[in-house]
């Protein structure tokens, strides 16, 4: 009787609340078992499943975590690695930390990139202690690692430009549980509700989004605006900006289910941009969710977004920081429920074909098969 090979997921923090996509990926696998190694386990209520070894939960684990962070060496990681067939590191900096263990244990190493980690070596982030090892070891990681997973063709190009062999890169888009986001029959109403969702951080561009909504209203669009954030420190400046713009905004409680907010919306606005420290998006999960819910997307041509949103087919795109362009798209969609519906329907079809859990699972398992020489 054959047993399934075991993939060892490594993510130093398993998992921040926003990283549902890694948990979804782990749970999607069918022909492979999964074990997880982490320095610290987070969000246990949100991510309860999985066999997780977390250093800080073990005797003297806090000391070993310091050793591991400083040197990439961990005796417990080495023992854990003996029970897996390959290591899959999530984030470039995690791949750098796992490189020595993979080499010592003779294991293949797969590393996934998600956004910020692609730009670290070209930004001020490389000066932060959390990224020192990656900044130094990236050439060795690219040389010795077996496969590198990118969320988009844009990300593939960024990795190639930094010296990663193109032959080792595979594009594996996010997998999203589309069943949680269903199109709804939206009752006709006078005002068009524009929704923004995400953490209140610079790369999300919510300040540009608020300005675009204010400009669209000044141009005659009858809009109402909702922002579903996380309640972080960045929320205060956004509220102050909305007040200065005299823009009425519904600030949804952070605990509001995203699916519920999307059922009440008419347009999803995603005004992402490159932050001053170089931080970028990968392919925002919220776009997959919004399209799955049948919403037309108004977004920027940032990172992998143009691969998620086909301009004039599933949504409307503008340049990064182009407030006037975003405003013009909002005005246009506010005047045509039929166009909103057509774009939303096309977007859902695209998500089902390219970003479903099933599509993700097949692409990811194909990478594992390739690395392990399995047919």
C-alpha angles and dihedrals in degrees: 000000000000122000127213116260113248122236116206112217113203119195118152093216111036098219141345109201092251094058098081088134092070091049091047090050092051094049093045096067117107107168095041133058119220135218123180132216118195140162091222133010116225137178095021092169093054095040106031101150131083141062100274127182108196118185095213091056092059131081109277087000093134090060092046089049089058090049091049094048091050101041108013087238122124124161090202091052089052092051091046091050092059088071097056135073096216139001120238110194117198112215126018094259090054090053090055090053093047095047098088094046092049091051095047092048095042093238130147113248124215118185126196122206121204111178122286091047090063093060100037096100092052096046141061089264089083087071092063116096091236089065103037095099094047092048089052101037102039093099090052091045092052091047099046103028116099103215137003120204121211127187095220145010087256090059091046089057092049091053093048090051089056094053104269110143108250090218090065097051123095124183109227112171122211119280114227128188095238092182088077091062117057128172112252132205100252113209115233111262136170097239126058113225115220116198131199121186133187148060117325095246131131098255092059089066095213091154089059088047093054091048090049091052091049091050091047091052090048087053091056104269111142099221137163117198131214126184119193106193137156098254093248126155090274092067094077097061090047092054090049090050093050090051092050089050090048087233117153109224130181106222102205118213110260090239091061109120110247090223091057093050090050093052088059095046133087101193133023113218117202108176097173123169142169110277122228091256091054096258113153140177122252106205106321113238090214090068090056090048095046094049090047087054090054097252123146111236127227107191147142130264091251129143110313097346095103088060091054097042119047107207112243090002108066100000146335126274135202133179120275112281091008096140093169092051092050090047091052091053091050091051091050095050093043088064099051125051088176093059091047089053094047093049091046093050092050090048093054092051090051092051092050091052099042113017106035121122089247094054091047093049094053093049093046096046089048088059091050090048090051095049094046095042093242122150 
